[in-house]
Amino acid sequence: MLLIKCPWCGERAETEFSCGGEADIVRPVDSENLTDKEWGDYVFMRENARGLHREQWHHTQGCRRWFKLERDTVSYEIKSYEKFAQPNEGVEE
């Protein structure tokens, strides 16, 4: 069983999480004007490369927060974790 370390809850079993796919996929700004092929490529086409891969995960059976992790798709070893930036994070008032 894969153990995943939620940045808020700590280490938990993989069964508590849902994988949301590749991290850092940027939604097209002008999506209303995309062709069917362009929209299909955005929605369905992914690299799926062997080796290091950045993914987004949701702690569905815990705190229900999203985070990113970097995982080796060959060995399943998790290299790093990262929280998504929160609104106003790093902004001084």
ChimeraX commands (.cxc) that place a marker at each C-alpha (Angstrom):
marker #1 position 0.00,0.00,0.00 radius 0.5
marker #1 position 1.23,3.48,-0.88 radius 0.5
marker #1 position 1.48,5.90,2.05 radius 0.5
marker #1 position 0.84,9.54,1.21 radius 0.5
marker #1 position 1.74,12.39,3.53 radius 0.5
marker #1 position -1.04,14.97,3.58 radius 0.5
marker #1 position 0.56,18.38,4.30 radius 0.5
marker #1 position -2.13,18.98,6.97 radius 0.5
marker #1 position -2.98,15.51,8.38 radius 0.5
marker #1 position 0.28,13.62,8.05 radius 0.5
marker #1 position 0.92,10.17,6.62 radius 0.5
marker #1 position -2.18,8.21,5.58 radius 0.5
marker #1 position -3.09,5.23,3.39 radius 0.5
marker #1 position -3.54,5.83,-0.33 radius 0.5
marker #1 position -7.19,4.73,-0.03 radius 0.5
marker #1 position -7.99,8.04,1.72 radius 0.5
marker #1 position -6.99,10.04,-1.37 radius 0.5
marker #1 position -8.11,10.63,-4.95 radius 0.5
marker #1 position -5.64,11.47,-7.68 radius 0.5
marker #1 position -6.62,14.51,-9.71 radius 0.5
marker #1 position -4.11,13.91,-12.51 radius 0.5
marker #1 position -1.21,16.01,-13.68 radius 0.5
marker #1 position -0.49,19.16,-11.72 radius 0.5
marker #1 position 0.18,22.50,-13.37 radius 0.5
marker #1 position -2.14,22.02,-16.37 radius 0.5
marker #1 position -3.17,25.51,-17.43 radius 0.5
marker #1 position -6.76,25.96,-18.61 radius 0.5
marker #1 position -7.00,27.83,-21.93 radius 0.5
marker #1 position -8.08,31.44,-21.41 radius 0.5
marker #1 position -10.33,31.66,-24.48 radius 0.5
marker #1 position -11.96,28.22,-24.10 radius 0.5
marker #1 position -15.21,29.28,-25.83 radius 0.5
marker #1 position -13.33,29.70,-29.11 radius 0.5
marker #1 position -11.38,26.43,-29.10 radius 0.5
marker #1 position -12.02,23.84,-31.75 radius 0.5
marker #1 position -13.27,20.42,-30.65 radius 0.5
marker #1 position -9.78,19.02,-31.25 radius 0.5
marker #1 position -8.09,21.77,-29.18 radius 0.5
marker #1 position -10.56,21.25,-26.32 radius 0.5
marker #1 position -10.14,17.47,-26.51 radius 0.5
marker #1 position -6.36,17.85,-26.39 radius 0.5
marker #1 position -6.63,20.04,-23.27 radius 0.5
marker #1 position -9.06,17.69,-21.50 radius 0.5
marker #1 position -7.65,14.28,-22.44 radius 0.5
marker #1 position -4.07,14.45,-23.74 radius 0.5
marker #1 position -1.37,14.03,-21.10 radius 0.5
marker #1 position 2.33,13.19,-21.17 radius 0.5
marker #1 position 2.11,10.02,-19.03 radius 0.5
marker #1 position 5.91,9.79,-19.03 radius 0.5
marker #1 position 7.91,7.31,-16.98 radius 0.5
marker #1 position 9.90,8.85,-14.15 radius 0.5
marker #1 position 9.22,11.97,-12.10 radius 0.5
marker #1 position 5.69,13.23,-12.43 radius 0.5
marker #1 position 3.88,16.13,-10.68 radius 0.5
marker #1 position 0.34,15.23,-9.66 radius 0.5
marker #1 position -2.50,16.85,-7.73 radius 0.5
marker #1 position -4.16,14.81,-4.97 radius 0.5
marker #1 position -7.32,15.34,-2.92 radius 0.5
marker #1 position -7.57,14.06,0.67 radius 0.5
marker #1 position -11.16,12.89,0.18 radius 0.5
marker #1 position -11.42,10.87,3.41 radius 0.5
marker #1 position -9.65,13.44,5.58 radius 0.5
marker #1 position -9.30,17.21,5.51 radius 0.5
marker #1 position -10.68,17.41,1.91 radius 0.5
marker #1 position -7.83,19.67,0.76 radius 0.5
marker #1 position -5.91,19.53,-2.50 radius 0.5
marker #1 position -2.12,19.41,-2.72 radius 0.5
marker #1 position 0.62,18.56,-5.21 radius 0.5
marker #1 position 3.20,15.83,-5.00 radius 0.5
marker #1 position 6.08,14.73,-7.15 radius 0.5
marker #1 position 6.21,10.96,-7.60 radius 0.5
marker #1 position 8.39,8.55,-9.54 radius 0.5
marker #1 position 5.95,6.57,-11.69 radius 0.5
marker #1 position 8.35,3.63,-11.95 radius 0.5
marker #1 position 9.23,3.11,-8.27 radius 0.5
marker #1 position 6.19,4.92,-6.77 radius 0.5
marker #1 position 8.60,6.80,-4.47 radius 0.5
marker #1 position 7.20,10.18,-3.48 radius 0.5
marker #1 position 9.90,12.84,-3.75 radius 0.5
marker #1 position 8.16,15.98,-2.51 radius 0.5
marker #1 position 4.87,17.55,-1.40 radius 0.5
marker #1 position 3.55,21.06,-2.01 radius 0.5
marker #1 position 0.48,22.99,-0.89 radius 0.5
marker #1 position -1.45,25.00,-3.45 radius 0.5
marker #1 position -0.96,28.75,-2.96 radius 0.5
marker #1 position -3.72,30.25,-0.86 radius 0.5
marker #1 position -5.38,33.58,-1.79 radius 0.5
marker #1 position -3.38,36.49,-0.36 radius 0.5
marker #1 position -0.50,34.20,0.58 radius 0.5
marker #1 position 2.68,36.20,0.80 radius 0.5
marker #1 position 0.82,39.51,0.55 radius 0.5
marker #1 position 1.74,42.00,3.24 radius 0.5
marker #1 position -0.89,44.40,4.46 radius 0.5
marker link #1:1,2 radius 0.2
marker link #1:2,3 radius 0.2
marker link #1:3,4 radius 0.2
marker link #1:4,5 radius 0.2
marker link #1:5,6 radius 0.2
marker link #1:6,7 radius 0.2
marker link #1:7,8 radius 0.2
marker link #1:8,9 radius 0.2
marker link #1:9,10 radius 0.2
marker link #1:10,11 radius 0.2
marker link #1:11,12 radius 0.2
marker link #1:12,13 radius 0.2
marker link #1:13,14 radius 0.2
marker link #1:14,15 radius 0.2
marker link #1:15,16 radius 0.2
marker link #1:16,17 radius 0.2
marker link #1:17,18 radius 0.2
marker link #1:18,19 radius 0.2
marker link #1:19,20 radius 0.2
marker link #1:20,21 radius 0.2
marker link #1:21,22 radius 0.2
marker link #1:22,23 radius 0.2
marker link #1:23,24 radius 0.2
marker link #1:24,25 radius 0.2
marker link #1:25,26 radius 0.2
marker link #1:26,27 radius 0.2
marker link #1:27,28 radius 0.2
marker link #1:28,29 radius 0.2
marker link #1:29,30 radius 0.2
marker link #1:30,31 radius 0.2
marker link #1:31,32 radius 0.2
marker link #1:32,33 radius 0.2
marker link #1:33,34 radius 0.2
marker link #1:34,35 radius 0.2
marker link #1:35,36 radius 0.2
marker link #1:36,37 radius 0.2
marker link #1:37,38 radius 0.2
marker link #1:38,39 radius 0.2
marker link #1:39,40 radius 0.2
marker link #1:40,41 radius 0.2
marker link #1:41,42 radius 0.2
marker link #1:42,43 radius 0.2
marker link #1:43,44 radius 0.2
marker link #1:44,45 radius 0.2
marker link #1:45,46 radius 0.2
marker link #1:46,47 radius 0.2
marker link #1:47,48 radius 0.2
marker link #1:48,49 radius 0.2
marker link #1:49,50 radius 0.2
marker link #1:50,51 radius 0.2
marker link #1:51,52 radius 0.2
marker link #1:52,53 radius 0.2
marker link #1:53,54 radius 0.2
marker link #1:54,55 radius 0.2
marker link #1:55,56 radius 0.2
marker link #1:56,57 radius 0.2
marker link #1:57,58 radius 0.2
marker link #1:58,59 radius 0.2
marker link #1:59,60 radius 0.2
marker link #1:60,61 radius 0.2
marker link #1:61,62 radius 0.2
marker link #1:62,63 radius 0.2
marker link #1:63,64 radius 0.2
marker link #1:64,65 radius 0.2
marker link #1:65,66 radius 0.2
marker link #1:66,67 radius 0.2
marker link #1:67,68 radius 0.2
marker link #1:68,69 radius 0.2
marker link #1:69,70 radius 0.2
marker link #1:70,71 radius 0.2
marker link #1:71,72 radius 0.2
marker link #1:72,73 radius 0.2
marker link #1:73,74 radius 0.2
marker link #1:74,75 radius 0.2
marker link #1:75,76 radius 0.2
marker link #1:76,77 radius 0.2
marker link #1:77,78 radius 0.2
marker link #1:78,79 radius 0.2
marker link #1:79,80 radius 0.2
marker link #1:80,81 radius 0.2
marker link #1:81,82 radius 0.2
marker link #1:82,83 radius 0.2
marker link #1:83,84 radius 0.2
marker link #1:84,85 radius 0.2
marker link #1:85,86 radius 0.2
marker link #1:86,87 radius 0.2
marker link #1:87,88 radius 0.2
marker link #1:88,89 radius 0.2
marker link #1:89,90 radius 0.2
marker link #1:90,91 radius 0.2
marker link #1:91,92 radius 0.2
marker link #1:92,93 radius 0.2
view
